[in-house]
Amino acid sequence: MRGVWISLAIGTVLNATVGLLAFAQSVQTPPSRAAAIHECNVFASPFALYTWGNWQLYLYRECMAKHGQIE
């Protein structure tokens, strides 16, 4: 009986993993969004969370808004 439960658990994990991988491959980020994400990460990166608190997040959000992108 224990072997059945182990097989069921492994099957469930594999099924979920395959589903997530298939979804990840189907989602494509437009080049303009990818460029904005990169630029905003570079812009906000000097303001580390452990030093500046939430300031890094605010700068990232502001930068993405200026690019017309959602966070």
KOLMIMAR-190263 format. One record per residue (C-alpha): residue in one letter; z, x, y; residue number from 1. Coordinates in pm, 1 decimal, padded with zeros to 6 digits. Each point is the difference from the previous one (the first is absolute). Layout:
<sites>
SITE resn       up     east    north resi
SITE    a        Z        X        Y  NUM
...
</sites>
This chain:
<sites>
SITE resn       up     east    north resi
SITE    m  00000.0  00000.0  00000.0    1
SITE    r  00080.4  00288.0  00233.4    2
SITE    g -00352.3  00140.1 -00045.2    3
SITE    v -00149.4 -00329.7  00110.7    4
SITE    w  00197.9  00007.1  00324.2    5
SITE    i -00098.3  00359.9  00068.0    6
SITE    s -00366.3 -00080.8 -00061.3    7
SITE    l  00024.6 -00302.6  00226.5    8
SITE    a  00162.1  00205.0  00276.2    9
SITE    i -00262.8  00274.0 -00024.6   10
SITE    g -00278.9 -00257.6  00002.6   11
SITE    t  00144.4 -00166.1  00309.6   12
SITE    v  00028.9  00330.4  00185.9   13
SITE    l -00353.8  00103.2 -00094.1   14
SITE    n -00139.4 -00337.7  00101.4   15
SITE    a  00168.1  00018.0  00339.5   16
SITE    t -00116.9  00358.4  00053.4   17
SITE    v -00361.4 -00078.9 -00084.6   18
SITE    g  00009.1 -00300.2  00231.9   19
SITE    l  00135.8  00205.9  00289.1   20
SITE    l -00256.7  00274.3 -00053.2   21
SITE    a -00283.0 -00251.4 -00004.7   22
SITE    f  00129.6 -00156.1  00321.0   23
SITE    a  00039.0  00338.3  00170.2   24
SITE    q -00358.9  00092.0 -00082.0   25
SITE    s -00131.4 -00329.2  00137.6   26
SITE    v  00170.2  00039.5  00339.3   27
SITE    q -00192.6  00220.7  00239.8   28
SITE    t  00125.0  00106.8  00339.6   29
SITE    p -00262.1 -00006.7  00275.2   30
SITE    p -00064.8  00343.8  00151.7   31
SITE    s  00118.6 -00114.8  00343.7   32
SITE    r  00338.1 -00104.2 -00143.2   33
SITE    a  00033.3  00321.2 -00199.6   34
SITE    a -00068.8  00202.5  00315.1   35
SITE    a  00256.0 -00201.4  00199.0   36
SITE    i  00265.5  00041.7 -00270.8   37
SITE    h -00056.2  00374.5 -00007.7   38
SITE    e -00000.3  00036.7  00378.4   39
SITE    c  00315.1 -00209.7  00040.3   40
SITE    n  00183.8  00187.2 -00275.7   41
SITE    v -00082.9  00330.4  00167.8   42
SITE    f  00104.8 -00142.1  00338.5   43
SITE    a  00337.7 -00127.8 -00123.2   44
SITE    s  00083.8  00279.0 -00246.1   45
SITE    p  00180.5  00233.7  00245.9   46
SITE    f  00267.2 -00267.3  00051.1   47
SITE    a  00181.4  00024.8 -00331.6   48
SITE    l  00215.1 -00298.0 -00095.4   49
SITE    y  00309.3  00212.7 -00056.2   50
SITE    t -00016.2  00128.2  00360.5   51
SITE    w -00154.7 -00279.6  00202.9   52
SITE    g  00110.6 -00310.2 -00191.5   53
SITE    n -00260.6 -00276.1  00005.7   54
SITE    w -00204.6  00161.7  00275.5   55
SITE    q -00255.2  00132.2 -00251.6   56
SITE    l -00061.6 -00352.1 -00130.9   57
SITE    y -00038.0 -00141.7  00350.7   58
SITE    l -00254.5  00267.3  00093.1   59
SITE    y -00197.4 -00063.0 -00318.9   60
SITE    r -00006.2 -00375.8  00061.9   61
SITE    e -00104.8  00047.5  00362.4   62
SITE    c -00279.6  00236.7 -00100.9   63
SITE    m -00130.4 -00240.5 -00266.0   64
SITE    a  00006.1 -00285.5  00254.1   65
SITE    k -00203.4  00209.7  00244.8   66
SITE    h -00256.8  00045.7 -00275.6   67
SITE    g -00005.6 -00374.5 -00065.2   68
SITE    q  00146.9  00042.6 -00347.4   69
SITE    i  00295.3 -00164.3 -00167.5   70
SITE    e  00280.1  00226.1 -00113.3   71
</sites>
